[in-house]
Amino acid sequence: MTGAGWSGPGSRTFADRARLAERLRLYVVTDERPDGDSLLAAVQAAIAGGATAVQLRRKRDLGRRFVELGRAVRTLTREAGVLFVVNDRVDVAVLVDADGVHVGQDDIPCADARRLMGDRIVGVSAETVEEALQAERDGADYLGVGSVYPTQSKPDAGFAGLDGLREIVRRLHIPVVGIGGINLANAADVMRCGACGIAVVSAVMSAPDPGEAARRLRQLIG
C-alpha cells in the first residue's frame, strides 16, 4: 500500500494500521493450478465478490512465469483498488509493483524483506506468540497466523488453533489475519478471536463459483 496516506516503515501510525486492517478483511490466496487463465478468472471473480486483498502464491513457478502472472494480477487488483501481495518472492513483488510481500518462517527473514521492500507492506506467517513478536520487532506490517484449522491447501503448515490466534491478537499491535482451513462454517469464530480478517485458499479458489463464495464470506464477516 504505497502512496498517499501511508507512512514509511518505522512510522506506521494507528490510523495506518487501521486502514491496512480494513484492506485485509477478505484475503484470497491463490492456489497452485497450472492453468494461468483459470487462475486469473478465479481471482477476478473473487474480487468482484468482495475480496479486499489477493496474494499470488506460486511455489512451483519459475521466475518468468511468476512475473507474467504477477503483472496480470497487478492489473486486476489495481483496477479494483484491491491490495496485492506476492508470496515469498521479494524480487517478483518489486518487479510487478505489488503493494507488498508475504514471507514465511523459512523464507527470506522479515528484517531483510523489510529492507528490500522499502515502504511497501511486509506480511509474515506466524504460528506461535514468539514468532509473532519477533516479526513485529523486525518490521512486519501484519501477520498471517495459522493454521487455525487443519488444511489441505498447505498440509505441512503448523497448527496455532483458535487459542493461539486469540493470544497472538492480544499480544500484538499490528493487524492479524487468521489462515488455514477457514470456510463459511467457521469464519465467524475466527473473527471473534479478534482477527482483522480471514485468509482463504480453497474456500474461494476451489469453489464452483469463486465470486459467490467470496460474496458469502464478505456478508458473514462484514
C-alpha positions in Angstrom: 0.0 0.0 0.0 2.3 2.7 -1.2 1.3 6.2 -1.9 -0.5 9.0 -0.1 -1.7 8.3 3.4 0.7 5.5 4.1 3.7 6.3 6.3 7.1 4.8 5.8 8.4 1.8 7.8 9.1 2.5 11.4 6.5 5.3 11.4 3.2 3.3 11.0 0.5 5.1 12.9 -2.6 3.7 14.5 -4.5 5.1 11.5 -2.1 3.4 9.1 -2.7 0.1 10.9 -6.5 0.6 10.9 -6.5 1.2 7.1 -4.4 -1.8 6.5 -6.7 -4.0 8.7 -9.7 -3.0 6.6 -7.9 -3.9 3.4 -7.1 -7.4 4.8 -10.7 -8.2 5.6 -11.1 -11.0 3.0 -7.7 -12.0 1.9 -7.7 -14.5 -1.0 -4.6 -16.6 -1.6 -4.2 -18.2 -5.0 -3.8 -22.0 -5.4 -1.2 -23.8 -7.5 -3.3 -24.7 -10.5 -1.2 -24.9 -13.7 -3.8 -23.1 -15.8 -3.0 -19.4 -15.6 -6.1 -18.3 -17.4 -8.3 -20.2 -15.0 -6.4 -18.7 -12.0 -6.9 -15.2 -13.3 -10.6 -15.8 -13.9 -11.0 -17.1 -10.3 -9.1 -14.0 -9.0 -11.2 -11.7 -11.0 -14.4 -13.4 -9.8 -13.2 -13.3 -6.1 -12.5 -9.5 -6.4 -16.0 -9.0 -7.9 -17.4 -10.9 -5.0 -15.7 -8.7 -2.4 -12.2 -9.9 -1.8 -10.2 -7.0 -0.3 -6.7 -8.5 -0.8 -5.1 -11.0 -3.1 -1.9 -12.9 -2.5 -0.2 -14.6 -5.5 1.4 -17.8 -4.2 3.2 -19.8 -6.8 5.8 -22.2 -5.2 6.2 -24.2 -8.4 6.6 -21.4 -10.9 9.9 -20.2 -12.3 10.7 -16.5 -12.3 9.4 -15.6 -15.8 6.0 -17.3 -15.3 5.7 -15.8 -11.8 6.3 -12.3 -13.2 3.9 -12.8 -16.0 1.1 -13.9 -13.6 2.1 -11.2 -11.2 1.7 -8.4 -13.8 -1.7 -9.8 -14.8 -2.9 -9.9 -11.2 -1.5 -6.5 -10.6 -3.7 -5.1 -13.4 -6.8 -6.8 -11.9 -6.2 -5.6 -8.4 -5.2 -2.1 -9.3 -8.4 -1.6 -11.4 -10.5 -2.7 -8.4 -8.5 -0.9 -5.7 -7.6 -4.3 -4.0 -4.4 -4.9 -2.1 -1.9 -7.1 -3.9 0.7 -9.1 -2.2 3.3 -11.6 -3.6 4.2 -14.7 -1.6 7.9 -15.1 -0.7 9.5 -13.6 -3.8 10.6 -10.1 -3.0 12.2 -9.7 -6.4 8.9 -10.5 -8.1 7.0 -8.2 -5.8 9.2 -5.3 -6.7 9.2 -6.1 -10.5 5.4 -6.3 -10.7 4.8 -3.2 -8.4 2.9 -5.2 -5.8 1.7 -3.5 -2.7 3.7 -5.9 -0.6 5.3 -9.3 0.0 4.4 -12.1 2.4 7.1 -14.3 3.9 7.0 -17.5 6.0 9.4 -18.6 8.7 11.6 -20.5 6.2 11.6 -17.7 3.6 13.7 -14.5 3.4 13.8 -13.2 7.0 11.3 -10.4 7.7 14.1 -7.9 8.6 15.8 -8.5 5.2 12.5 -8.3 3.4 11.7 -5.0 5.2 15.0 -3.5 4.0 14.4 -4.6 0.4 10.8 -3.6 0.2 11.2 0.0 1.5 7.8 1.5 2.4 5.8 -1.4 0.8 4.0 -3.8 3.0 5.6 -6.9 4.6 3.5 -9.6 6.0 4.8 -12.6 7.9 3.4 -16.1 8.7 3.5 -17.0 12.4 2.4 -20.0 14.4 3.5 -19.0 17.9 3.5 -15.9 20.1 7.3 -15.9 19.9 7.3 -15.9 16.1 4.7 -13.2 16.1 6.5 -10.9 18.5 9.8 -11.4 16.6 8.1 -10.5 13.3 6.6 -7.3 14.8 10.1 -6.3 16.1 11.6 -7.0 12.7 9.2 -4.6 11.0 6.2 -6.7 9.8 3.1 -4.7 8.9 0.7 -7.6 9.5 0.7 -11.3 10.4 -0.9 -14.3 8.9 -1.5 -16.7 11.9 -2.2 -20.3 11.5 -3.0 -22.9 10.7 -6.3 -22.1 12.6 -7.8 -25.3 11.4 -6.3 -28.4 9.6 -6.0 -27.6 5.9 -5.4 -29.5 2.7 -4.1 -26.4 0.9 -0.9 -26.4 2.9 -0.7 -29.8 4.7 2.8 -29.0 6.1 1.5 -25.9 7.9 2.0 -25.7 11.7 -1.1 -25.5 14.0 -2.0 -22.5 16.0 -5.7 -23.1 16.6 -8.2 -20.6 17.8 -6.5 -20.3 21.2 -3.1 -19.5 19.6 -4.7 -16.9 17.3 -6.5 -15.3 20.2 -3.3 -15.0 22.2 -1.3 -13.5 19.3 -4.0 -10.9 18.6 -3.9 -10.0 22.3 -0.2 -9.5 22.4 0.4 -7.8 19.0 -0.1 -4.2 17.9 -0.3 -4.9 14.2 -3.2 -6.4 12.2 -3.6 -10.2 12.4 -5.3 -12.4 9.8 -6.3 -15.9 10.5 -5.4 -18.6 7.9 -5.8 -22.3 7.5 -8.9 -24.3 6.9 -11.2 -21.3 7.2 -14.6 -21.5 5.4 -18.1 -20.2 5.7 -18.9 -22.6 8.6 -16.1 -21.3 10.9 -15.1 -17.9 9.7 -17.2 -16.1 12.3 -15.3 -18.0 15.1 -12.0 -16.7 13.7 -13.3 -13.1 13.7 -14.4 -13.5 17.2 -10.8 -14.1 18.2 -10.1 -10.5 17.3 -8.5 -11.2 13.8 -9.0 -8.2 11.4 -9.7 -10.6 8.6 -9.5 -14.1 7.2 -7.2 -15.5 4.6 -8.6 -18.3 2.4 -7.4 -20.5 -0.4 -9.7 -23.4 -1.2 -12.8 -21.8 0.3 -12.8 -19.4 -2.7 -10.3 -20.7 -5.3 -11.7 -24.2 -5.3 -15.4 -23.2 -5.1 -17.6 -23.9 -8.1 -18.3 -20.1 -8.2 -15.4 -18.2 -6.6 -17.3 -14.9 -6.9 -20.3 -16.2 -5.0 -18.0 -17.9 -2.4 -16.3 -14.5 -1.8 -19.6 -12.7 -1.6 -21.0 -15.1 1.0 -17.8 -14.8 3.1 -17.9 -11.0 3.0 -21.5 -11.0 4.0 -20.6 -13.1 7.0 -17.5 -11.2 8.2 -18.6 -7.7 7.2 
